[in-house]
Amino acid sequence: MIDEAIKLFDEMPQKGLVPNSVTYSTLIKGLWGAGRPCTALDFFKNMCSHGQQPNIITLSILLDGLCKQGDVDEALTIFKAMEKSQLKPNRVTYNILINGMCKVGKLNDAKELFSKLFEKGLQPNVYTYTTIIKGFCQKGLLDEAYKVFRGIKEGGHLPDASCYNVIIQGFLRHKDVPKASQLIDEMVDKGFSADATTGKLVIKISRNGDLILRKLKNRSEGSKDGNVK
């Protein structure tokens, strides 16, 4: 399928058609999805050499592809070049990079990008907060994770189910059952449910697993008499 798309792209000049940023963006995204990063980068270079100015969508696709293959240094280089150009990164761009940095353990870079969001007048969304909280939790920086978690409301948002599950899992993995239990109570009171990973961690780690799971099960079934099987 992607080879057919490349063939159609190559035929465009013969038909008097000039590829625009949408054409390039679509093809570059398809190449990343097909596991052909080198070809995707070649098309990006082709785009620039033919006088087509990449837009924010094209660059976001490129950064996302680089981050997913772990090439975060190259992604950061392109991002910094963006900052110096007329094309300014948006929240989606920041989210992609923050997620990429967290996944490879580059938390200092992730924190710097997170701070820059506010400096640039861009407000993080719940996904941004959840991403950096997960990064902190993976490194065992639970105090920092909790501080960011409590700052979500100050930022004009409320934690969602995914955000609660991420920070609860962080505390469970690092054996802080009391704090995890407190957050589970809070999550349940807000009407959210634990995901499968949280449930498994409760069973594996907590001596009070039956009690905590019963709370979660009662909420999901709407019954005070739910039992864990």
C-alpha contacts under 8 A as a table, 3 or more apart, distances in Angstrom:
res1	aa1	res2	aa2	distance
1	M	4	E	5.15
1	M	5	A	6.44
2	I	5	A	4.94
2	I	6	I	6.31
2	I	27	L	7.99
2	I	30	G	6.67
2	I	31	L	6.85
2	I	34	A	7.30
3	D	6	I	5.04
3	D	7	K	6.20
4	E	7	K	4.98
4	E	8	L	6.27
5	A	8	L	5.14
5	A	9	F	6.19
5	A	27	L	7.26
6	I	9	F	4.93
6	I	10	D	6.19
6	I	27	L	7.57
7	K	10	D	5.12
7	K	11	E	6.35
8	L	11	E	5.08
8	L	12	M	6.50
9	F	12	M	5.38
9	F	19	P	7.63
10	D	13	P	6.95
11	E	14	Q	5.42
11	E	15	K	6.65
12	M	15	K	5.24
12	M	16	G	6.39
12	M	17	L	4.90
12	M	18	V	6.53
12	M	19	P	7.25
13	P	16	G	4.95
13	P	17	L	5.23
13	P	18	V	6.26
14	Q	17	L	7.38
19	P	22	V	7.82
19	P	23	T	5.53
19	P	24	Y	6.79
20	N	23	T	5.27
20	N	24	Y	6.40
20	N	52	Q	6.76
21	S	24	Y	5.13
21	S	25	S	5.87
21	S	47	M	7.96
21	S	52	Q	6.62
21	S	53	Q	7.21
21	S	54	P	6.23
21	S	55	N	6.85
21	S	58	T	7.22
22	V	25	S	5.05
22	V	26	T	6.03
22	V	58	T	7.98
23	T	26	T	5.35
23	T	27	L	6.30
24	Y	27	L	5.19
24	Y	28	I	5.94
24	Y	43	F	7.21
24	Y	44	F	7.36
24	Y	47	M	6.87
24	Y	58	T	7.55
25	S	28	I	5.17
25	S	29	K	6.04
25	S	57	I	7.09
25	S	58	T	4.89
25	S	61	I	7.30
26	T	29	K	5.28
26	T	30	G	6.19
27	L	30	G	5.01
27	L	31	L	6.16
27	L	40	A	7.69
28	I	31	L	5.11
28	I	32	W	6.31
28	I	40	A	4.88
28	I	41	L	7.65
28	I	43	F	6.69
28	I	44	F	7.11
28	I	58	T	7.88
28	I	61	I	7.47
28	I	62	L	7.53
29	K	32	W	5.23
29	K	33	G	6.19
29	K	40	A	7.60
29	K	61	I	6.07
29	K	62	L	7.70
30	G	33	G	5.01
30	G	34	A	6.09
31	L	34	A	4.95
31	L	35	G	6.34
31	L	36	R	5.19
31	L	37	P	6.50
31	L	39	T	6.84
31	L	40	A	5.36
32	W	35	G	5.21
32	W	36	R	5.51
32	W	37	P	5.29
32	W	40	A	6.23
32	W	65	G	5.95
33	G	36	R	7.48
36	R	39	T	5.60
36	R	40	A	6.35
37	P	40	A	4.91
37	P	41	L	6.18
37	P	65	G	7.37
37	P	66	L	7.98
38	C	41	L	5.15
38	C	42	D	6.22
39	T	42	D	4.91
39	T	43	F	6.27
40	A	43	F	5.22
40	A	44	F	6.32
41	L	44	F	4.93
41	L	45	K	6.24
41	L	62	L	7.85
42	D	45	K	5.13
42	D	46	N	6.06
43	F	46	N	4.76
43	F	47	M	6.00
44	F	47	M	5.01
44	F	48	C	6.46
45	K	48	C	5.18
45	K	49	S	6.10
46	N	49	S	5.11
46	N	50	H	6.17
47	M	50	H	5.36
47	M	51	G	6.74
47	M	52	Q	5.38
47	M	53	Q	7.50
47	M	54	P	7.51
48	C	51	G	5.39
48	C	52	Q	5.38
48	C	53	Q	6.27
48	C	54	P	7.15
49	S	52	Q	7.40
54	P	57	I	7.85
54	P	58	T	5.68
54	P	59	L	6.50
55	N	58	T	5.37
55	N	59	L	6.39
55	N	87	L	7.21
56	I	59	L	5.20
56	I	60	S	5.98
56	I	87	L	6.90
56	I	88	K	7.69
56	I	89	P	6.98
56	I	90	N	7.87
57	I	60	S	5.09
57	I	61	I	6.21
58	T	61	I	5.21
58	T	62	L	6.28
59	L	62	L	4.92
59	L	63	L	6.04
60	S	63	L	5.09
60	S	64	D	5.96
60	S	92	V	7.44
60	S	93	T	5.58
60	S	96	I	7.54
61	I	64	D	5.14
61	I	65	G	6.18
62	L	65	G	5.21
62	L	66	L	6.25
62	L	75	A	7.93
63	L	66	L	5.12
63	L	67	C	6.05
63	L	75	A	5.26
63	L	78	I	7.77
63	L	79	F	7.82
63	L	93	T	7.72
63	L	96	I	7.08
63	L	97	L	7.24
64	D	67	C	5.19
64	D	68	K	6.09
64	D	96	I	5.87
64	D	97	L	7.55
64	D	100	G	7.94
65	G	68	K	5.18
65	G	69	Q	6.45
66	L	69	Q	5.37
66	L	70	G	6.32
66	L	71	D	5.07
66	L	72	V	6.31
66	L	74	E	7.21
66	L	75	A	5.87
67	C	70	G	4.91
67	C	71	D	5.45
67	C	72	V	5.05
67	C	75	A	6.56
67	C	96	I	7.58
67	C	97	L	7.05
67	C	100	G	4.95
67	C	101	M	7.83
68	K	71	D	7.51
68	K	100	G	6.90
70	G	100	G	7.33
70	G	104	V	7.08
71	D	74	E	5.71
71	D	75	A	6.49
72	V	75	A	4.80
72	V	76	L	6.00
72	V	97	L	7.69
72	V	100	G	6.44
72	V	101	M	6.63
73	D	76	L	5.07
73	D	77	T	6.22
74	E	77	T	5.03
74	E	78	I	6.34
75	A	78	I	5.25
75	A	79	F	6.12
75	A	97	L	7.52
76	L	79	F	4.87
76	L	80	K	6.14
76	L	97	L	7.45
77	T	80	K	5.24
77	T	81	A	6.34
78	I	81	A	5.04
78	I	82	M	6.23
79	F	82	M	4.96
79	F	83	E	6.42
79	F	89	P	7.62
80	K	83	E	5.05
80	K	84	K	6.62
81	A	84	K	5.26
81	A	85	S	6.42
82	M	85	S	5.07
82	M	86	Q	7.43
82	M	87	L	5.87
82	M	88	K	6.20
82	M	89	P	6.81
83	E	86	Q	7.56
83	E	87	L	7.03
83	E	88	K	5.72
83	E	89	P	6.77
85	S	88	K	7.06
89	P	92	V	7.88
89	P	93	T	5.62
89	P	94	Y	6.98
90	N	93	T	5.31
90	N	94	Y	6.48
90	N	122	L	7.39
91	R	94	Y	5.04
91	R	95	N	6.06
91	R	117	L	7.39
91	R	122	L	6.42
91	R	123	Q	7.42
91	R	124	P	6.89
92	V	95	N	5.03
92	V	96	I	6.24
93	T	96	I	5.25
93	T	97	L	6.46
94	Y	97	L	5.22
94	Y	98	I	5.97
94	Y	113	L	6.80
94	Y	114	F	7.64
94	Y	117	L	7.32
95	N	98	I	5.16
95	N	99	N	5.98
95	N	127	Y	7.72
95	N	128	T	5.72
96	I	99	N	5.30
96	I	100	G	6.16
97	L	100	G	4.93
97	L	101	M	6.07
97	L	110	A	7.49
97	L	113	L	7.82
98	I	101	M	5.19
98	I	102	C	6.13
98	I	109	D	7.77
98	I	110	A	4.84
98	I	111	K	7.88
98	I	113	L	6.51
98	I	114	F	7.08
98	I	128	T	7.67
98	I	131	T	7.29
98	I	132	I	7.05
99	N	102	C	5.20
99	N	103	K	6.20
99	N	110	A	7.69
99	N	131	T	5.87
99	N	132	I	7.26
100	G	103	K	5.26
100	G	104	V	6.66
101	M	104	V	5.47
101	M	105	G	6.17
101	M	106	K	4.91
101	M	107	L	6.40
101	M	109	D	6.54
101	M	110	A	5.48
102	C	105	G	4.97
102	C	106	K	5.70
102	C	107	L	5.69
102	C	110	A	6.24
102	C	131	T	7.47
102	C	132	I	6.74
102	C	134	K	7.81
102	C	135	G	4.84
103	K	106	K	7.64
103	K	135	G	6.99
105	G	135	G	7.15
105	G	139	K	7.59
106	K	109	D	5.61
106	K	110	A	6.38
107	L	110	A	4.75
107	L	111	K	5.91
107	L	135	G	6.89
107	L	136	F	7.42
108	N	111	K	5.11
108	N	112	E	6.15
109	D	112	E	5.06
109	D	113	L	6.20
110	A	113	L	5.15
110	A	114	F	6.09
110	A	132	I	7.23
111	K	114	F	4.93
111	K	115	S	6.16
111	K	132	I	7.75
112	E	115	S	5.17
112	E	116	K	6.19
113	L	116	K	4.95
113	L	117	L	6.46
114	F	117	L	5.40
114	F	118	F	7.42
114	F	124	P	7.89
115	S	118	F	5.67
115	S	119	E	6.59
116	K	119	E	4.78
116	K	120	K	6.01
117	L	120	K	5.33
117	L	121	G	6.39
117	L	122	L	4.96
117	L	123	Q	6.39
117	L	124	P	6.82
118	F	121	G	5.02
118	F	122	L	5.45
118	F	123	Q	6.19
118	F	124	P	7.84
119	E	122	L	7.45
123	Q	155	G	7.47
124	P	127	Y	7.75
124	P	128	T	5.48
124	P	129	Y	6.79
124	P	155	G	7.72
125	N	128	T	5.27
125	N	129	Y	6.52
125	N	157	H	7.17
126	V	129	Y	5.09
126	V	130	T	6.02
126	V	152	I	7.38
126	V	157	H	6.72
126	V	158	L	7.33
126	V	159	P	6.49
126	V	160	D	7.37
126	V	163	C	7.49
127	Y	130	T	5.05
127	Y	131	T	6.04
127	Y	163	C	7.91
128	T	131	T	5.20
128	T	132	I	6.48
129	Y	132	I	5.48
129	Y	133	I	6.05
129	Y	148	V	7.02
129	Y	149	F	7.13
129	Y	152	I	6.99
129	Y	163	C	7.81
130	T	133	I	5.07
130	T	134	K	6.08
130	T	149	F	7.93
130	T	162	S	7.49
130	T	163	C	5.09
130	T	166	V	7.09
131	T	134	K	5.23
131	T	135	G	6.38
132	I	135	G	4.87
132	I	136	F	6.25
132	I	145	A	7.63
133	I	136	F	5.17
133	I	137	C	6.16
133	I	144	E	7.93
133	I	145	A	4.76
133	I	146	Y	7.61
133	I	148	V	6.69
133	I	149	F	6.90
133	I	166	V	7.44
133	I	167	I	6.74
134	K	137	C	5.04
134	K	138	Q	6.13
134	K	145	A	7.51
134	K	166	V	6.01
134	K	167	I	6.81
134	K	170	G	7.38
135	G	138	Q	5.26
135	G	139	K	6.59
136	F	139	K	5.29
136	F	140	G	6.26
136	F	141	L	4.92
136	F	142	L	6.45
136	F	144	E	6.67
136	F	145	A	5.36
137	C	140	G	4.91
137	C	141	L	5.55
137	C	142	L	5.54
137	C	145	A	6.21
137	C	167	I	6.97
137	C	170	G	4.87
137	C	171	F	7.55
138	Q	141	L	7.55
138	Q	170	G	6.88
140	G	170	G	7.60
140	G	174	H	7.00
141	L	144	E	5.58
141	L	145	A	6.27
142	L	145	A	4.85
142	L	146	Y	5.97
142	L	170	G	7.22
142	L	171	F	7.04
143	D	146	Y	5.14
143	D	147	K	6.13
144	E	147	K	5.02
144	E	148	V	6.26
145	A	148	V	5.27
145	A	149	F	6.11
145	A	167	I	7.29
146	Y	149	F	4.85
146	Y	150	R	6.17
146	Y	167	I	7.51
147	K	150	R	5.28
147	K	151	G	6.23
148	V	151	G	4.90
148	V	152	I	6.58
149	F	152	I	5.58
149	F	159	P	7.62
149	F	167	I	7.89
150	R	153	K	6.56
150	R	154	E	7.72
151	G	154	E	5.10
151	G	155	G	6.31
152	I	155	G	5.06
152	I	156	G	6.73
152	I	157	H	5.56
152	I	158	L	6.08
152	I	159	P	6.69
153	K	156	G	5.21
153	K	157	H	4.95
153	K	158	L	5.31
153	K	159	P	7.63
154	E	157	H	7.26
159	P	162	S	7.89
159	P	163	C	5.59
159	P	164	Y	6.54
160	D	163	C	5.30
160	D	164	Y	6.36
160	D	192	F	7.70
161	A	164	Y	5.20
161	A	165	N	6.17
161	A	187	M	7.40
161	A	192	F	5.41
161	A	193	S	6.68
161	A	194	A	7.56
162	S	165	N	5.16
162	S	166	V	6.18
163	C	166	V	5.21
163	C	167	I	6.48
164	Y	167	I	5.50
164	Y	168	I	6.03
164	Y	183	L	7.36
164	Y	184	I	7.86
164	Y	187	M	6.46
165	N	168	I	5.10
165	N	169	Q	5.95
165	N	194	A	6.28
165	N	195	D	6.82
165	N	198	T	6.41
166	V	169	Q	5.25
166	V	170	G	6.32
167	I	170	G	4.91
167	I	171	F	6.43
168	I	171	F	5.28
168	I	172	L	6.18
168	I	180	A	5.05
168	I	183	L	6.45
168	I	184	I	6.98
168	I	198	T	7.22
169	Q	172	L	5.00
169	Q	173	R	5.97
169	Q	180	A	7.58
169	Q	197	T	7.62
169	Q	198	T	5.73
169	Q	201	L	7.12
170	G	173	R	5.29
170	G	174	H	6.41
171	F	174	H	5.23
171	F	175	K	6.19
171	F	176	D	5.03
171	F	177	V	6.67
171	F	179	K	6.74
171	F	180	A	5.44
172	L	175	K	4.97
172	L	176	D	5.68
172	L	177	V	5.72
172	L	180	A	6.03
172	L	201	L	6.54
172	L	202	V	7.11
172	L	205	I	6.90
172	L	206	S	7.86
173	R	176	D	7.68
173	R	201	L	7.28
173	R	205	I	7.78
175	K	205	I	7.03
176	D	179	K	5.77
176	D	180	A	6.33
177	V	180	A	4.93
177	V	181	S	5.89
177	V	206	S	6.40
178	P	181	S	5.08
178	P	182	Q	6.20
179	K	182	Q	5.04
179	K	183	L	6.29
180	A	183	L	5.15
180	A	184	I	6.08
181	S	184	I	4.94
181	S	185	D	6.21
181	S	212	I	7.02
182	Q	185	D	5.22
182	Q	186	E	6.34
183	L	186	E	4.89
183	L	187	M	5.98
184	I	187	M	4.95
184	I	188	V	6.03
184	I	212	I	7.80
185	D	188	V	5.20
185	D	189	D	6.11
185	D	215	K	7.91
186	E	189	D	5.14
186	E	190	K	6.41
187	M	190	K	5.23
187	M	191	G	6.60
187	M	192	F	5.49
187	M	193	S	7.23
188	V	191	G	5.06
188	V	192	F	5.33
188	V	193	S	6.42
188	V	215	K	7.70
188	V	216	L	6.70
188	V	219	R	6.63
189	D	192	F	7.50
191	G	219	R	7.37
193	S	216	L	6.59
193	S	219	R	7.38
193	S	220	S	6.55
194	A	197	T	7.97
194	A	198	T	5.84
194	A	199	G	6.43
194	A	216	L	6.71
195	D	198	T	5.46
195	D	199	G	6.40
196	A	199	G	5.12
196	A	200	K	6.23
197	T	200	K	5.19
197	T	201	L	6.22
198	T	201	L	5.17
198	T	202	V	6.21
199	G	202	V	5.18
199	G	203	I	6.42
199	G	213	L	6.90
200	K	203	I	5.20
200	K	204	K	6.13
201	L	204	K	4.97
201	L	205	I	5.80
201	L	206	S	7.70
202	V	205	I	5.48
202	V	206	S	5.27
202	V	209	G	5.20
202	V	212	I	7.42
202	V	213	L	7.22
203	I	206	S	6.11
203	I	209	G	5.13
203	I	210	D	7.35
203	I	213	L	7.89
204	K	209	G	7.88
205	I	209	G	7.50
206	S	209	G	4.77
207	R	210	D	7.85
208	N	211	L	5.37
208	N	212	I	6.28
209	G	212	I	5.14
209	G	213	L	5.84
210	D	213	L	5.18
210	D	214	R	5.93
210	D	228	V	6.86
211	L	214	R	5.12
211	L	215	K	6.45
212	I	215	K	5.18
212	I	216	L	6.50
213	L	216	L	4.99
213	L	217	K	5.97
213	L	228	V	6.82
214	R	217	K	4.97
214	R	218	N	5.85
214	R	226	G	6.26
214	R	227	N	6.02
214	R	228	V	6.11
215	K	218	N	5.17
215	K	219	R	6.31
216	L	219	R	5.21
216	L	220	S	6.33
217	K	220	S	5.09
217	K	221	E	6.03
217	K	226	G	5.98
217	K	227	N	7.26
217	K	228	V	7.28
218	N	221	E	5.27
218	N	222	G	5.51
218	N	223	S	4.85
218	N	224	K	5.25
218	N	225	D	6.71
218	N	226	G	5.02
218	N	227	N	7.91
219	R	222	G	5.02
219	R	223	S	6.74
219	R	224	K	7.86
220	S	223	S	7.96
221	E	226	G	7.16
223	S	226	G	5.78
